[in-house]
Amino acid sequence: MPRPLIGITTYVEESTRYGVWDLPTSLVPTGYHQLVQAAGGAAVLLPPDEPGSAAEVLSRVDGLVVAGGPDVDPVHYGAARDPRTGAPATVRDRWELALINAALEADVPVLGICRGMQALNVALGGTLIQHIDGHVDTPGVMSRHPVRPVPGTRYADLVPEEAHVPTYHHQAVERLGRGLVVSAHALDGTVEAIELPDPARWVLGVQWHPERDEDTRVMASLIEAAAVRSAVPVA
């Protein structure tokens, strides 16, 4: 039987060198599709498109992963830009927010990773802290720290123990978006996971990078939800 098809959003880089070429590129680190595949899904990349086509694109996949990447433009949550916030990723912001909204409307299972969790919160009307210290040790190098699940949440059901996770971020959830609950914290109180508590809908965001880890439990749960939605059995 076919595996559930999971769409993964992409980074958009104006200059990427490979071989003799230096070109604008839509790409994603291999860890994302490898994690989907290791958890029992098939992966397809979703480069930016017109926001109005989000529902059409989502009709072709069984689940959505919103990947990490640059800061969400604070214009989307009504805040003035902090000098430490990164340059706007306008095309990607518009596309991913449209995808998230379309996925929520159609009950497509959604996993937001790092930026993807922040975009999920913003899509539902939440806000972000534009800079925190202590979650990036060395530029370009993932660090690890413990996160603690909140009992009674979907995330806690999947990962009931304190887990040491790969992390790389300088922004965090401030005010929660509509309907969201916190499902994990860092030891300093930073929100590390959010979700919709409706058991009939699979919507979860994690602030860390599971694609840089060997733990497939969260992704496997997304794949299972995608399989149920599409009536595709998972081996």
C-alpha positions in Angstrom: 0.0 0.0 0.0 1.2 3.6 -0.6 2.7 5.4 2.2 1.1 8.6 3.5 2.4 11.6 1.5 3.8 14.4 3.7 4.4 17.8 2.2 7.5 19.7 3.6 7.8 23.4 3.1 11.2 24.7 1.8 13.8 27.3 2.5 14.1 30.0 -0.2 17.7 31.1 -0.8 18.7 33.9 -3.2 22.2 32.5 -3.7 23.1 28.8 -3.5 26.3 27.4 -4.9 26.5 23.8 -6.2 28.9 22.6 -8.9 29.6 25.6 -11.2 26.2 27.2 -10.4 25.1 30.0 -8.1 21.4 30.3 -8.4 18.2 31.1 -6.4 17.1 27.8 -4.8 14.2 26.3 -2.9 15.7 23.6 -0.7 15.4 21.8 2.6 18.0 19.9 4.7 17.9 16.2 4.0 17.1 15.5 7.7 13.5 16.5 7.1 12.6 14.0 4.3 14.8 11.4 6.0 12.8 11.7 9.2 9.5 11.5 7.3 10.7 8.3 5.5 12.1 6.8 8.7 8.7 7.3 10.4 6.9 5.5 7.6 5.9 8.3 5.2 6.7 9.5 1.7 8.0 13.0 1.4 7.4 15.7 -1.1 8.8 19.3 -1.1 6.4 22.3 -1.3 8.2 25.3 -2.7 6.4 28.7 -2.4 3.4 29.2 -4.6 0.6 31.7 -4.7 -1.2 31.7 -1.3 -4.5 31.2 -3.1 -3.3 27.8 -4.3 -2.6 26.5 -0.7 -5.9 24.5 -0.5 -5.3 22.9 -3.9 -1.8 21.9 -3.0 -2.9 20.4 0.4 -5.6 18.4 -1.3 -2.7 16.3 -2.9 -1.0 15.5 0.4 -2.0 13.7 3.6 0.0 15.7 6.1 2.1 18.9 6.3 5.4 19.7 7.9 6.3 23.4 8.2 10.1 23.5 8.3 12.5 25.7 10.3 14.1 28.7 8.9 14.2 32.5 9.2 12.2 34.7 11.6 8.5 35.3 10.9 8.1 38.9 10.0 6.6 40.7 13.0 4.2 42.6 10.7 2.1 39.3 10.8 1.5 39.7 14.5 1.3 43.4 14.7 4.6 44.1 16.4 7.4 46.6 15.7 10.6 45.0 14.4 13.2 44.3 17.0 16.8 45.1 15.6 17.8 41.5 16.4 15.0 40.1 14.2 16.2 38.7 10.9 15.4 40.1 7.5 11.9 39.5 6.2 11.2 36.3 4.3 8.1 37.7 2.6 7.4 35.1 0.0 7.8 32.2 2.4 5.8 33.9 5.2 2.8 34.4 2.9 2.9 30.9 1.5 3.4 29.1 4.8 0.7 31.1 6.7 -1.7 30.3 3.8 -0.7 26.6 4.0 -1.3 26.5 7.7 -4.6 28.2 7.5 -5.7 25.9 4.7 -4.5 22.8 6.6 -6.5 23.8 9.7 -9.6 24.4 7.6 -9.3 21.0 5.9 -8.1 19.1 9.1 -4.8 18.1 7.4 -2.4 17.0 10.2 0.3 19.6 10.8 3.7 19.5 12.4 5.5 22.8 12.8 9.3 22.7 13.4 11.1 25.6 15.0 10.0 28.5 12.7 7.1 26.3 11.7 5.9 26.2 15.3 6.2 30.0 15.5 4.3 30.4 12.2 1.6 28.1 13.5 1.2 30.3 16.6 1.1 33.5 14.4 -1.4 31.9 12.0 -3.8 31.5 14.9 -3.4 35.1 16.1 -0.5 34.6 18.6 2.6 36.7 19.1 6.3 36.0 19.4 9.1 37.1 21.7 11.6 38.5 19.1 14.8 37.6 21.0 15.8 35.4 23.8 19.2 34.3 25.0 20.5 30.8 25.8 19.0 28.7 23.0 21.9 29.2 20.5 25.4 28.6 21.9 27.5 28.8 18.7 26.3 30.3 15.4 25.7 27.4 12.9 25.9 24.7 15.5 22.9 22.9 17.1 23.0 22.7 20.9 20.9 20.4 23.2 18.8 21.1 26.2 16.1 19.3 28.1 12.4 19.9 27.5 9.6 18.8 29.9 6.2 17.6 28.6 3.0 19.0 30.0 0.9 16.1 31.4 -2.3 15.4 29.6 -1.2 16.7 26.2 -0.6 14.9 23.0 3.1 15.5 23.2 3.3 14.1 26.7 1.5 11.0 25.5 4.1 10.6 22.7 7.2 11.5 24.8 6.3 11.2 28.5 9.9 11.7 29.8 12.1 14.8 29.9 14.0 14.7 26.6 17.2 16.4 25.5 16.5 17.9 22.1 18.6 19.6 19.4 17.8 23.3 19.4 18.7 26.4 17.5 16.5 29.5 17.9 16.4 33.0 19.3 12.7 33.6 19.2 9.8 32.0 21.1 6.1 32.0 21.6 4.8 34.9 23.6 0.9 35.0 23.6 -0.6 31.7 22.4 -2.8 31.7 19.3 -6.5 30.8 19.4 -7.2 27.4 20.9 -3.5 26.4 21.4 -2.1 25.0 24.6 1.5 24.6 25.7 2.6 21.0 25.7 6.3 21.3 26.7 8.7 23.8 28.3 12.4 24.3 28.6 13.9 24.5 32.1 13.9 28.3 31.8 10.2 28.4 31.1 10.5 28.9 27.3 7.5 27.4 25.4 9.0 24.4 23.6 5.8 22.8 22.2 2.3 23.8 21.4 -0.8 22.0 20.1 -4.5 22.0 19.5 -6.0 19.9 22.3 -8.8 18.6 20.1 -8.2 14.8 19.9 -9.8 14.6 16.5 -7.3 17.0 15.0 -3.5 16.5 14.8 -1.8 19.9 15.1 1.5 20.2 17.0 4.5 22.5 16.9 7.9 21.9 18.5 10.5 24.5 19.0 13.4 22.1 18.5 14.7 20.2 15.4 13.6 16.5 15.4 15.1 16.2 12.0 18.5 16.4 13.7 17.7 13.6 16.1 17.0 9.9 16.0 13.7 10.0 17.9 10.9 9.4 15.4 8.0 9.3 17.9 6.5 12.7 17.0 6.8 12.3 13.3 5.5 8.7 13.4 2.4 10.1 15.2 1.9 12.6 12.4 2.3 9.8 9.8 -0.3 7.7 11.6 -2.8 10.7 11.7 -2.1 11.3 8.0 -2.8 7.6 7.2 -6.1 7.7 9.1 -7.1 10.8 7.2 -6.3 9.2 3.9 -7.4 5.7 4.9 -3.9 4.5 4.1 -2.7 1.8 6.5 0.8 2.2 8.0 2.9 -1.0 8.1 
